[in-house]
Structure formats: structure tokens, C-alpha cells
């Protein structure tokens, strides 16, 4: 990519999209296209086609998606599969029709089989049953990856996909019912501290192991891949993560210390744990010359500061 390339970041207000925009701006990219949902509904094929016809983006980062944690996925399964399929279909097809040079599609590590061997290699996709609590979302994301593959095969497009691990950072969703585990815990511990509660309740046993990647590291990897590689080099998709994990109990303790909460952490074992362990094999992305640089403690401290600065919003 040249810094004067026309780059469309779909989902620029979200956790991933906002980080990609920050990264592009820091590198001097000046023709970044962004649209709010009110300006461009990505689930509407006619709106998407018109946008691509008028703007002709050369590079597309497809980070727009409907996302959420166990509660949201369980309560709104139809919304998760319908909206994600619509967004992906519309943007990928328009990128083909209007000759986008490269597209980078954001998958998710939660689409690997629930009981796949650890750490998760790219080859494990579709090798077993999915985690039931997020199956509709996972199926939609798998369809997006396979759609990129199919367009590459039939139309010789250059549509890549990446598989990030659990993400966190500025502009995350801190809603207690609809967010992922790390931002939800930050809010829980913060509210417990300011209200003087003597304990914080955490879903599950605390035993599942998870890997977490700061979203600025992901953005750095995405721009790096888009700039330097193509689908023939990286293959259908590539994992992006740290390669390190910890238990939910250890995560809760680290967040409690960061927030300054003094009290007990209580685990509600009647609530689901989800997948027992999820950590990515990142040897492929490392061989391509990239690795994560933001440590978890440092990243949580920065994210908590951002949360406090924007809490009223």
C-alpha cells in the first residue's frame, strides 16, 4: 500500500476498526474511508454497492461485525448469524465487483472446534464440533473465510483473512451483559471498588484458559500483512495472537489488582465456562516477521485508564 491509497475501514467505530484507523493515520495514510452505520448500512447490499461504485476503495479492512460474549450469543443467535452473513456477503462481493486490490477479513479464534488440540493451528478449522454458546456467530465467520477462499479461486481476487485471539483495548464494549470477559471484568471490578462492595461475582469456575491480545497489536499485524503480503503467501488465513494464556481466575486477580479492588472474588459455577482452553499457535505469523509487543499487565493498565476517561460516555 502507498500512503495515498484509498483505504476503506469497515466498522471504524468498533474495537478493531478504530485501532486500524489509528495505525493507518500514524503511518501517514491520508485517504481513509469511514462510514457510521447511519451513513452506510453494511447489511444493505444496495447501499454497499453504491458506496463501492462511488468511492472505489483499493484496500478494504473488513472489521465490521456483530460481536458479544456468551450471554449475547446465547440470547440473540439469529441476529448474530444474520447480520454477520449479510455484512460479509455484501462487502466481499462489492470488493470483487469494483476491483479492490486487497481485502482483509477479520475472523475470530472462537470459530475453532471446541475440543481441538492446543495450541490451535490454522489446520484445525472445521476439524470438529463448535462451542455451542457461540455457534451461529462462528458459522457466519467460517462462511466469511470460505467466501474469501471461493472468490480467490474463481475470480483470482486477493482476499486474505486473519484469525485473532481474544481482543481488548480502547473503544471496547464494557457492557456487563453484552461484552467479552476482559472488559466486563474491568467494569465489574471498577463498580465494586467505587461502590465499596466486598466481593465480585465472576461467571464459571475460573479454570478455563484464555489468550488475550491488545487491539493495537492486532491493528499493527493487519496493516503489516496488508502492506507486505498477499493470499498466495499467507494462505487462506493466519492466526494472530501472543501464544500465551492464563486462567480466568488469574485474569480476574490481575484486573482486580490493576483496578485497586480490595475484596473477594467469587466464582458462580452454575454459569457456563465455554471452551476449556483457547490459545493460538502463532508460529506462522511469527515466521512472516511479526509478533505481539504489548504485555497483558501493561495493556490492562492502559485499557483501564481509557475506561475511566470515558466511563460517563
Order of alpha helices (4+ residues) and beta strands (2+ residues): beta-alpha-beta-alpha-beta-alpha-alpha-beta-alpha-beta-beta-alpha-beta-beta-beta-alpha-alpha-beta-beta-alpha-beta-beta-alpha-alpha
